[in-house]
Amino acid sequence: MTCEVDLYGHWTCPFVHRVAWALAERGIDHGHVEVPPSAVRPKDFVLPQEFIAHSPRLEIPMVRVGEEYLADSIPVLEWLEVVVPDAPALLPRDEEGAARVRERMGRIDAEVFTPMVGVYYGVDDDRIATASASLSRALEGVAAWLDVEPWLAGASPTLVDAVFVPFLVREGALRSLGFVDPVPDAVLEYAGRIRAGRGWPAVAWTPEQADELVARFLARRRKTRVNRETRTTGAARGASPDGRPT
Ligand SMILES: N[C@@H](CCC(=O)N[C@@H](CS)C(=O)NCC(=O)O)C(=O)O
């Protein structure tokens, strides 16, 4: 390896986990620069100047390779394939294989990440249940890929696996937050392959980290419910019988 690489991120962020997993899976040595997302950032935390300069939305993950920087997980994953070419590749070199990887990364983003975030941030029980059902349907789709090949886009790991891995890190936490359906067997077996690989230790949560995350989201849920109730009772108290404010 000729370049120096740094990952700017935080253990709570699923998008950071995509990049952390790919770097470890490819055996790319790198530094870690701690940048907590705003929801968990200490008040006195000072954002690194280079992060302000090079992450246009002030989002993690951001990666530095030599003098260059890039933010946004999927573009970063692809960029690392180009700028660190001497490590094992996760993007197929042939056009057809690369196109399939790109299409599946987009599907994981839309079909797995969207309901995953829906379960995390859900407040109403029916919305959480809807997100849980969508996540379950998406996992059936993933299982259908795994019925054909051992990895999400072929006979060996690719960037699609990097994009999906945050779900496996968070599965237990998602259960505590309202994800109810069982994970298909094909996905469970695949999870075993991921956990045996060299990328996993770079992303796996400790039980304490999982508990911390769940407690944070449950507290957020409770607070939003209480705020809504207070608003509703306040409005009811201040309303005339025909519903207009008094
Ligand atoms: N599309 C981006 C999304 C990254 C993202 O949303 N990161 C969150 C943390 S998980 C963030 O940095 N949000 C800004 C903040 O919290 O200040 C990607 O794929 O990298």
The ligand as an SDF file (V2000), in Angstrom:
LIG
                    3D

 20 19  0  0  0  0  0  0  0  0999 V2000
  -25.7790    9.4150    1.7810 N   0  0  0  0  0  0  0  0  0  0  0  0
  -24.8240    9.4560    2.8520 C   0  0  0  0  0  0  0  0  0  0  0  0
  -25.5400    9.5290    4.1790 C   0  0  0  0  0  0  0  0  0  0  0  0
  -24.5680    9.7230    5.3460 C   0  0  0  0  0  0  0  0  0  0  0  0
  -25.2780   10.1370    6.6100 C   0  0  0  0  0  0  0  0  0  0  0  0
  -26.5020   10.3740    6.6310 O   0  0  0  0  0  0  0  0  0  0  0  0
  -24.5080   10.2590    7.7020 N   0  0  0  0  0  0  0  0  0  0  0  0
  -25.0750   10.7740    8.9280 C   0  0  0  0  0  0  0  0  0  0  0  0
  -24.6330    9.9610   10.1400 C   0  0  0  0  0  0  0  0  0  0  0  0
  -25.2040    8.2900   10.0640 S   0  0  0  0  0  0  0  0  0  0  0  0
  -24.5240   12.1780    9.1590 C   0  0  0  0  0  0  0  0  0  0  0  0
  -23.3390   12.4040    9.0870 O   0  0  0  0  0  0  0  0  0  0  0  0
  -25.4450   13.1450    9.4000 N   0  0  0  0  0  0  0  0  0  0  0  0
  -25.0800   14.5120    9.6630 C   0  0  0  0  0  0  0  0  0  0  0  0
  -25.0460   14.8090   11.1270 C   0  0  0  0  0  0  0  0  0  0  0  0
  -25.4410   13.9840   11.9420 O   0  0  0  0  0  0  0  0  0  0  0  0
  -24.5890   15.8950   11.4750 O   0  0  0  0  0  0  0  0  0  0  0  0
  -23.9080    8.2400    2.7560 C   0  0  0  0  0  0  0  0  0  0  0  0
  -24.3170    7.2430    2.1340 O   0  0  0  0  0  0  0  0  0  0  0  0
  -22.7870    8.3100    3.2470 O   0  0  0  0  0  0  0  0  0  0  0  0
  1  2  1  0
  2  3  1  0
  2 18  1  0
  3  4  1  0
  4  5  1  0
  5  6  2  0
  5  7  1  0
  7  8  1  0
  8  9  1  0
  8 11  1  0
  9 10  1  0
 11 12  2  0
 11 13  1  0
 13 14  1  0
 14 15  1  0
 15 16  2  0
 15 17  1  0
 18 19  2  0
 18 20  1  0
M  END
$$$$
